[in-house]
Amino acid sequence: MVRLISIFVGIGFAFVAMVAFVIGVYGWATEPTEKTAEYTFHLYPRDFQFSFEGPFGRWDQVELQRGYKVYKEVCAACHGLEFVAFRNLADLGYSEAQIKAEAANWQVPGIDPVTGEATTRPGTPTDYFPSPYPNDVAARAANNNAIPPDLSLITKARPNGTDYTASLLTGYTDPNTFQIDGKLLRQEFPDFTVPEGLHFNPYFHSLNIAMAPPLTSTGQVTYDDGTEATIRQMSHDVAAFLTWAAEPKMIERKQTGWAALGFVLFATVLAYLAKQQIWAPVKPKNRKTKPNAS
């Protein structure tokens, strides 16, 4: 009797849980979305058309070198590349001598061999790109209490990260004149404000971002190959470079995938031919049929 009561109690609890789940799903599906400024005027990343996209994509080393220069001269003042070593620049087409000279231009943490105290020294090819701040406290103090993220994996940490990065860098605008489909932000949400110390960017999830516009004018960086350094071009190049930093083996992975698909296809054909060869002598049994009544 006790067991029977326990079964009915369990069924009752399961029924109540199912009803609550159905009611919750129905409410979620039918409840109208709150029309906030963040929901209405947030933009999804634009398509910047990178050379490494698609199954047959390839790195453009000249583009990556331009992107590295933008990172070095603009982004490195606030953002580090914790998981990228100077020797990895060989993938961008730099020679060993160029990499040594490039690493020596950076100061990395070290230890004084005489006193044992922490110090800095010129980098070597085996060192990793250093953080511009000694700790989080210093980073917050220099950036309005916001810690600039490390950029090693930034394009993998954001949905559609490459296009998002390029869109974000080109997306700074005036909230007083910003509009979508003829709807002016200030008219739709007259109480919308940009807090002090933040900057309006419709590609950022909350529309307000702590990072000031890093790319502000054409020619901010001088490219060695003579390419005009417009804001869009610099954003495109540094986004490509950060994608390489996050996935340096992406092209090799794609090539390995094609080889794996070819092997699977070849093995499938062999398996089919082997099946035909093995079972060829075996004749299927004829089905027994009932004799016709005469």
N, C-alpha and C positions, 0 to 999 in steps of 0.2 A: 504493500500500500504506500509506504514512504517513497519507494522508488517511482511509483506511478505519479505521485504528487510532484516529485522533483522533475520528471519529464515534462509535465504540463506547465510548471513554473518556467522551465527553460524555454519551452515553446512560446510562452507569453512574453518573456524578455526579448526573444528573437523577433517576434512580431512587432513589439513596440519599437525596437531599434530600426527595423526595416521601415516602419511608418515614418519615424523621425527622419531617416535618411531621405526618403522620397519627398517629404515636405521641404527639407532643406535644399535638395536639388531643384525642386520646382520654384522655390523662392529665389534661388540664385539665378535661375534661367529667366525668370519673368521680371525680376526687380530692375527698374530702369537705372542705368549708370549715371552717377552723379556727374554733372557737367562742370567739372572744375577746370581751371585754366591749364593745369598740367595735363589733363585728359584731352582737352579740346585743341590745344595749340602745340602739343608735343609732336615733333616730326621724326619720321623714321629715316635711317641713313640713306643717302643717295648712292647710286651705283657709279663708281669712279672708273670701272673698267681697268683692272690690273692685268699685267701680262702673265701672272702665275695662276690665274683663275682657270677653272675647268680641268678636265682630265688630261689635257695635253699642254698645260701651262708650263712656262719656263721662267726662271729668274732673269731679270734684266740687270746685269751687274752695274751698268752705268747708272741706272735708276737707283739701285741700292747704295752706290757710292754717294750720289747726291743726297739721298735720305740720311745717310750717316753724317754728312756734313751739316744738315739741318739739325739733327739731334745734337751733334757736338757743339755747335755754335749757339743754339737756341734752347733746346730742351734740357741739356745736361746741367744747366744752372740750377734746376729744381728736381730733376728726375734721374735716378740711377738705372743701371742695367746689371742687376745683381747676378744673373745667370749667364752672362755673355763675357767671354774672355777676349783679350786683345788678339790672341792667336786665331780666333774664329774669323777675324777680318780677312783671312786668306780666302774664304769663300766668296768675298766680294771682289776678288781680283787683285788684292794688294800683295806685293812681294814681301819676302822675309825682312829685307832692309826697311821697307816702308812701315811694316808692322812694328819693328823695333823703335823706329823714330816716332811713330804715332803713340806707342805706349809710354815712351819717355816724356811726352808732353803732359801726361796726367800724373797727379800726385795720389799715391795709394797709401793706406795705413801701413805702418811698419814699426819695428822695435829698434831703439837705439842700442847698438851692440856694446856700448861702454856703460851706459847708465841703466839700461833695461827698461827705460820709460817709453811710452807710446809716442810715436813720431810719424812723419810722412816721408816718403821717398819717391823717386821717379818710378813709374811702372815698367814692368817687363812683359814680354808676350804671354807669359803664363798667368799673369794677374787678371783679375776680373774688373770690369768697369766699376769704379768706386761710387758710393753714395755721396751726394754733395753736402750732406749733413752728418755730423758725428753721431747723432742720436735723434729720437723722435721729439724730444723736448726742443732741441734746436730747430728742427723742421717746423714744428708748430709755431714757435716764436717768430719765424721768418715768413710765415704764410697765413697769417690771420687765424691761427689755431687750427689749420687744416694741414694734414700730412700729405705731401705729394706722393702719389703711388709710384712704385717701381714699375718701369716700362718693359721689363723682360718678357712678361706674358700678357701684356695688356690687351693685345688683339684676340687672345684666346679667352680672356676673362669677360669679354663683352659679346653679346649676340651680334653676329655680322661685324666682327671687331675691326676689320681693315677699313671697310666703308664707314663704320661708325667713327673711327679715329679721324679720318679725313674730313668727314662731315662736321664733326665737332670743332675742328680747327678752323673751318671756314664758316662756321655758323653764328659767330658773334654778331649781334645786331641790336638795333634800338627798339626796346619794347613799346615805345610810344608810336612807332610807325609800323610795327610788325602786324601782318595780317595773313590769313589763310582763306582762300576761296571768297575773297571780298569781305571777310569778317575781320574787323579790326580788334586786336586784343584789348585795347583800352576801352572800346565801346562795349564789348561783351563782358568784360570784367573790370569795371572802373576802380575797384578796390585793390587790384593787383599791384604789388610793389616789389621792387628788387631790394632786398636787405642791404644794408651798408656793408661793403667789403665783398659783395658777390657781383656776378656779371650775368647778363641775360643771354641764354643760348638755348634755342628751341630743340636742339638735338640732345640736350641733357635731360634726364628723366624728370627733374623738378623745375626745369627751365632756368634755374639760378645755380651757377657754378662758381666755386671759389677761385679757380684759376683765371687770371687775367688773360686777355688775348695774347698768345705768344708770338703769333705772326701778324704783323701790323701793316707792313708796306712791301711793295715790290722792290726787289733788290736788297732785302734784308740780309740775304746770304748770296755770296758770289760763287756761282758754279764754275768749276774748272773747265767744263766742256762747252761753256758759252750759252747754255740754256737760260732763257729768261726766268728769273726767280720770282714769279708771281705768287700770291698767297695760295692760290689753288694748286700751282705746281709744287710748291714746297710742302703743302699738306699731303698731296698725292705721294711724293717721294718719301717723306718721313713715315707715312703709314705703311708703305711697302717695306721700308727698312725694319720697322717694328714687327711686321709680319714675319720677315726672315728671322729676326731675333727670337721670336716665339716658336717658330717651326722651321729651323734651318734645314731639316731633312725632308721637307714637304715634297719637293720634286722627286727625290729618290723614293719616297714612299709611294708616290703615284706610279712611278716606273715599275716598282716591285709589284704593285697591284695589277698592272697590265700583264706582267710575266706570270703572276699567279693565276689570273683568269685564263691565259693561254694554256698553262699546264693543266688546269681543271678541264678545259674543253678537249684537249688532246687525250687526257685520261678517260674522259667520258666516251670518246670515239673508240678507244682501245677496248674499254669494257663492253661496249655494245658489240664490236666485232668478235671478242672472245666469247660472249654469250651465244652469238650466232654459230660460232665454230663448235662449241661444246654441245649444244643442244640440237645441232643439225641431224644427227643420226636417230634421234628419239622422235618417233611418230606419235602424234596425239591419238588417244584411243577414240574410236568412233562411238558416238552415243547410241545406246540401245533404243530401238524404236519398237513400238508395239506393232504386231502383225495386223495387217488390214483384215477386217472381218469380211468374209465372203459368204 
